[in-house]
Amino acid sequence: MGAGGRPFDHPPDDQMILKQKVVESRRASSNHAAYVSHGIFFAVFLSVVYYLIVRWHEKTLNSTPLLVVTMFEMAAIITFVASCIYLLVYFGNSLVHHTHFLDEEEDQPEETTNTVHCEYAHLSLKQVGKKDKVTQEDEAVIQAVVSGETPSYSLESKLGDCKRAAVIRRMAVERIAGKSLDGLPVDGFDYESILGQCCEMPVGYVQIPVGIAGPMLLDGKEFWVPMATTEGCLVASTNRGCKAIYASGGATSILLKDGMTRAPVVRFATAKRAAELKFFLEEPLNFETLATVFNKSSRFGRLQTIRCAIAGKNLYIRFTCSTGDAMGMNMVSKGVQNVLEYLRADFSDMDVIGISGNYCSDKKPAAVNWIEGRGKSVVCEAIIKEQVVKKVLKTNVASLVELNMLKNLTGSAMAGALGGFNAHASNIVSAVYLATGQDPAQNIESSHCITMMEAVNGGNDLHVSVTMPSIEVGTVGGGTQLTSQSACLNLLGVKGANKESAGSNARQLAMVVAAAVLAGELSLMSAIAAGQLVNSHMKYNRSNKDNSVES
């Protein structure tokens, strides 16, 4: 590596000198052969010309007709003509070669530089993968981790340096596994920012490219939507949908609900006793007291509803509460814990099996989320003009309506889909979640979506909508505070907590997610209707390039 951490621009001097000597040797040999052949040719050519001039002079003096030629004269004439042809070809090629050589000479420095740069950039990548010299102190720590004497998870607290802990852990893992982690970057990341909240025992970070779709015109405002993905066509397709929506006057969104859920499971000795707690929790007169107990956990968490379900003597209690600008899982869990402790006074025989009994339901496809909603429930709609459908989406309204009915509605029903009455909502939700620091596992319930399409305005225009009952997002906490993800939230204008109206940023983010899904659904359905899907993916989602780094 050079002084600035950049690959060398030129190879070492000894290699360059060796290359120059080889080139000069070959050039000298080529020039020598050319001189010999040219010498022989010009000797023969001049001899033939001299012979013909002498014979022409003799015939002139003797009044001999020029058309009368001997065999030697005929051979000399043929040789002369052939020589002239050779000279014309030779000088013509020389002229072309000289011009081409000048062009090559002008381009040569750039080509040579690029070749050398790429060659040594490749070498530098291998050099990057090689470990720097390990100090004796670090080597001792590595050996302690490898032997099991020092737990890997304790390196941050033991060393007091998160970056150093990540590097040492990385080396220890490579030695234990016998595999290289070359190609997984470790430098350029703030490991302090994830300590105790985002990722344990880090050894590096994964790079995911971020594309921008937009502008998306939503509720009269423009949004540029960041999407982190490795799938070709996804950003381009969503961007086309944004263009179609914008050209038609924009999209409109409606927030239906806003409440995160947690559902503990408790057990009693009898089903009757479990039913007694159910009736107590669902009694409206008791709600205010329970809400007061619940709300002590946070100044943003506010209990909204309590729904119960019984399975024998087991009771599942689904608490729903507002969570401000946070996604809110921890907030609602603390409130639930407060209520359970309060209930022990009257239900001392209650056995709390788990703070989560899967009736929430988190990170799993569930009918309760599809029906009742979880997080933000949003509807987003737009009317796409007929000319936009034809010019931008390259299809027609009737084809889109028919395809949506047979694919998103009937086809999904045939498959027994649960909240999957859409083309690819999960694609857009995942990409936006990764870019903005959301929990990517919650893509499962957040992608519950039904896409509707209908011909309106006399059948000329297209009304398209997406209904998403479980968009789980936040703008504070978790991965949202990381530098890259925070920048993407800032681009959308929803970074951090909204000080004027608690929860407004998170609600706005949910509506942007729904609008992006609307754009993605519109574009993909149009590509399928127009028969463009396969060709587009073959063009943008396939590559023969191998970017892997050899170990």
Residue pairs with C-beta under 8 A, 6 or more apart in sequence:
1 7
1 8
1 124
1 127
1 128
2 8
2 9
7 117
7 120
7 121
7 123
7 124
8 120
8 124
9 113
9 116
9 117
9 120
10 16
10 116
10 120
11 116
11 119
11 120
41 83
41 86
44 79
44 83
45 80
45 83
45 87
48 76
48 79
48 80
48 83
49 80
51 76
52 73
52 76
52 77
52 80
55 73
55 76
56 66
58 64
59 65
59 66
69 77
125 549
126 549
126 550
128 182
129 180
129 182
129 183
129 549
129 551
131 171
134 142
134 171
138 164
138 167
138 168
141 150
141 155
141 158
141 159
141 168
142 168
142 171
142 172
142 175
144 150
145 151
145 152
145 155
145 168
145 169
145 172
146 172
146 175
146 176
150 158
152 169
152 172
152 173
152 201
153 200
153 201
155 165
155 168
155 169
156 162
156 165
156 195
158 165
159 165
159 168
162 191
162 192
162 195
163 191
165 191
166 186
166 191
166 202
166 203
166 204
167 186
169 201
169 202
169 203
170 181
170 186
170 203
170 204
173 181
173 203
174 180
174 181
179 551
180 551
181 203
181 204
182 549
182 551
183 548
183 549
184 203
184 204
184 205
184 206
185 204
185 205
185 207
186 203
186 204
186 205
189 204
189 205
190 482
190 483
191 202
193 481
193 482
193 483
194 202
194 482
197 478
198 478
198 479
198 482
208 228
208 229
208 230
208 434
209 228
209 229
209 230
210 226
210 227
210 228
210 435
210 484
210 488
211 226
211 227
211 229
211 234
211 235
212 224
212 225
212 226
212 227
212 235
212 239
212 491
213 224
213 225
213 227
213 235
213 238
213 239
213 241
213 242
213 516
213 519
214 222
214 223
214 224
214 225
214 239
214 242
215 222
215 223
215 224
215 242
215 246
216 222
216 223
216 224
216 225
216 242
216 245
216 246
216 251
216 512
216 515
216 516
216 519
217 242
217 245
217 246
217 249
217 250
217 251
218 250
218 251
218 252
218 253
218 380
218 511
218 512
218 515
219 250
219 251
219 252
219 253
219 511
220 250
223 492
223 493
223 512
223 515
224 491
224 492
225 238
225 242
225 432
225 492
225 512
225 515
225 516
226 432
226 435
226 436
226 488
226 491
226 492
227 234
227 235
227 238
227 428
227 431
227 432
227 435
227 516
228 431
228 432
228 434
228 435
228 488
229 235
229 427
229 430
229 431
229 434
231 427
231 541
232 537
232 540
232 541
232 542
233 536
233 537
233 540
233 541
234 427
234 428
234 431
234 520
235 431
236 536
236 540
237 520
237 523
237 524
237 527
237 536
238 428
238 516
238 519
238 520
238 523
239 519
240 392
240 393
240 519
240 523
240 526
241 518
241 519
241 520
241 521
241 522
241 523
242 516
242 519
243 392
244 384
244 388
244 389
244 392
244 393
244 519
244 522
244 523
245 251
245 382
245 384
245 515
245 518
245 519
245 522
247 385
247 388
247 392
248 382
248 383
248 384
248 385
248 388
249 382
249 383
249 385
250 382
251 380
251 381
251 382
251 515
251 518
252 380
252 381
252 382
253 378
253 379
253 380
253 381
253 511
253 514
253 515
254 378
254 379
254 380
255 376
255 377
255 378
255 507
255 510
255 511
256 373
256 377
256 378
256 379
256 469
257 373
257 376
257 377
257 469
258 322
258 375
258 376
258 377
258 503
258 507
259 304
259 305
259 320
259 321
259 322
259 323
259 373
259 374
259 375
260 320
260 321
260 322
260 323
260 327
260 328
260 329
260 331
260 332
260 374
260 375
260 472
261 318
261 319
261 320
261 332
261 360
261 374
262 318
262 319
262 329
262 332
262 333
262 335
262 336
262 355
262 356
262 360
263 316
263 317
263 318
263 319
263 356
263 357
263 358
263 359
263 360
263 361
264 316
264 317
264 336
264 340
264 352
264 353
264 354
264 355
264 356
264 357
265 314
265 315
265 316
265 317
265 353
265 354
265 356
265 357
265 358
265 359
266 274
266 277
266 314
266 315
266 317
266 340
266 350
266 351
266 352
266 353
267 274
267 313
267 314
267 315
267 350
267 351
267 353
268 274
268 277
268 313
268 315
268 347
268 349
268 350
268 351
269 313
269 349
270 313
271 310
271 312
271 313
273 313
273 347
273 349
274 310
274 312
274 313
274 314
274 315
275 310
276 347
277 308
277 315
277 343
277 347
277 350
278 308
278 310
278 315
280 286
280 346
281 290
281 306
281 308
281 317
282 306
282 307
282 308
287 303
287 306
290 303
290 306
290 339
290 342
291 302
291 303
293 338
293 339
293 342
294 301
294 303
294 319
294 321
294 335
294 336
294 338
294 339
295 301
295 302
295 303
295 335
296 335
296 338
297 331
297 334
297 335
297 337
297 338
298 323
298 324
298 331
298 334
298 335
300 322
300 323
300 324
300 325
300 326
300 331
300 502
300 503
301 321
301 322
301 323
301 324
301 328
301 331
301 332
301 334
301 335
302 321
302 322
303 319
303 320
303 321
303 335
304 320
304 321
304 322
305 318
305 319
305 320
306 317
306 318
306 319
306 320
307 317
307 318
307 320
307 372
308 315
308 316
308 317
308 318
309 315
309 316
309 318
309 359
310 316
314 353
316 357
316 359
317 336
317 359
318 359
318 360
318 368
318 372
319 332
319 335
319 336
319 339
321 328
321 331
321 332
321 335
322 328
322 503
323 331
323 332
323 474
323 503
323 506
324 331
324 476
324 497
324 502
324 503
324 506
325 474
325 475
325 476
325 496
325 497
325 498
325 502
325 503
325 504
325 505
325 506
326 474
326 475
326 476
326 477
326 506
327 375
327 438
327 439
327 442
327 472
327 473
327 474
327 477
327 478
327 506
328 474
329 362
330 477
333 355
333 356
336 355
337 355
340 350
340 352
343 350
344 350
356 362
358 364
358 366
359 368
360 374
361 368
361 369
361 374
361 445
362 442
362 445
363 439
363 441
363 442
363 444
363 445
364 444
364 445
365 418
365 419
365 444
365 445
365 448
366 418
366 445
367 418
368 374
369 419
369 445
369 448
369 469
369 470
370 418
370 419
370 448
370 469
370 470
371 469
372 469
373 469
373 470
374 445
374 469
374 470
374 472
375 442
375 445
375 446
375 470
375 471
375 472
375 473
375 510
376 471
376 472
376 473
376 506
376 507
376 510
376 511
377 468
377 469
377 470
377 471
378 467
378 468
378 471
378 510
378 511
378 513
378 514
379 465
379 466
379 467
379 468
379 514
380 465
380 466
380 468
380 511
380 514
380 515
380 517
380 518
381 463
381 464
381 465
381 466
381 518
382 463
382 464
382 465
382 518
382 522
383 456
383 457
383 461
383 462
383 463
383 464
384 393
384 461
384 462
384 464
384 522
385 461
386 397
386 460
386 461
386 462
389 395
389 396
389 397
389 400
389 461
389 462
389 526
390 396
393 400
393 522
393 523
393 526
393 530
394 526
394 530
394 532
395 526
395 529
395 530
396 529
397 455
397 459
397 460
397 461
397 462
398 455
398 459
399 529
399 530
400 453
400 462
400 464
400 525
400 526
400 529
401 453
401 454
401 455
401 462
403 525
403 528
403 529
404 451
404 452
404 453
404 525
405 453
407 423
407 525
407 528
408 421
408 422
408 423
408 450
408 451
408 525
409 421
409 450
412 420
412 421
412 422
413 421
418 448
419 445
419 447
419 448
419 449
419 450
419 469
419 470
420 447
420 448
420 449
421 449
421 450
421 451
422 447
422 449
422 450
422 451
422 466
422 517
422 521
423 451
423 520
423 521
423 524
423 525
423 528
424 520
424 521
424 524
425 447
425 448
425 449
425 451
425 466
425 468
425 517
425 520
425 521
426 443
426 447
427 520
428 513
428 516
428 517
428 519
428 520
429 443
429 446
429 447
429 471
429 513
429 517
430 440
430 443
430 447
432 438
432 512
432 513
432 516
433 439
433 440
433 442
433 443
433 446
433 473
434 440
435 485
435 488
436 473
436 475
436 480
436 485
436 488
436 489
436 492
436 509
437 478
437 479
437 480
437 481
437 482
437 485
437 486
437 488
437 489
438 472
438 473
438 474
438 478
438 479
438 480
439 472
439 478
439 479
442 472
445 470
445 472
446 468
446 470
446 471
446 472
446 473
446 513
447 468
448 468
448 469
448 470
449 466
449 467
449 468
449 517
449 521
450 466
450 467
451 464
451 465
451 466
451 521
451 525
452 463
452 464
452 465
452 466
452 467
453 462
453 463
453 464
453 525
454 462
454 463
455 461
455 462
455 463
456 462
456 463
464 518
464 521
464 522
465 518
466 514
466 517
466 518
466 521
468 513
468 514
468 517
471 510
471 513
471 514
473 506
473 509
473 510
473 513
474 480
474 506
474 509
475 489
475 494
475 495
475 496
475 497
475 498
475 505
475 506
475 509
476 496
476 497
479 485
480 486
480 489
486 495
489 495
489 496
489 509
492 508
492 509
492 512
493 508
494 505
494 506
494 508
494 509
494 512
495 505
496 505
497 505
498 504
498 505
524 533
526 532
527 533
527 536
